[in-house]
């Protein structure tokens, strides 16, 4: 009987040990997997640093810490200080050395929301120890940037609405109503006029169509006529030019022939140019005529004889 109880006790103890071991192994695997999913090495040594911000806008424990795009840590915890600042404890891999010029920049994680810390490494004078405080900086978020850009637009919209409201006061509303009434009346009269003159408008449109068709046909007919007129004009110009050229050529040829005859001493003009005797005789004849005219003028009775009684002197 005692042997049976002892064996049952050993079995019970061994079962509890197995359950405990299974729990420890499962917890270790969960811890390792959780840290792996967050980009942390499960059993690596870490250092802790503090950074202070005026606001964190949704930063939560477990949010990542990046260095040049690589996950090197996470946000461990957040704490509100007596002066209403937010103390953010950062868990950073111990192999990452931070200097006194390192800045922990709080920025948007993605367009879907969320925050992250980006480490900006700058040359410093010393390496920070575990538990030290690092410099902090807040990047202007997308939503804040959009609000800053939208603020002037919203002010402009408000101003426009104020102007619209000022236009739509009682006095202007009355004027607008009158204007709309007048437009409605004009539109009604125009509609009645169109209905009354529908047949005339249709006839006018038909006539315009016929006129357009006729003009197109006339243009087609005028095309060849204008072409022929151009050809005829060019022909007449060519004929007149040819006739003129022929006449000029004939005149030049006649002039050449005349000059040639003169040079050869042919004709009266040629003899006068080429023979001095003819010029001398002609000059002598002119001188004799001069003397005769002078003598006739001086003694006319010598050349003219007449009497009243028919006798000669």
PyMOL commands that set and color helices and strands:
alter all, ss='L'
color gray80, all
select helices_A, chain A and resi 2-37+142-167+170-196+198-264+267-274+276-298+300-302
alter helices_A, ss='H'
color red, helices_A
select strands_A, chain A and resi 46-53+64-67+70-80+86-93+103-108+115-120+135-138
alter strands_A, ss='S'
color yellow, strands_A
deselect
rebuild
show_as cartoon
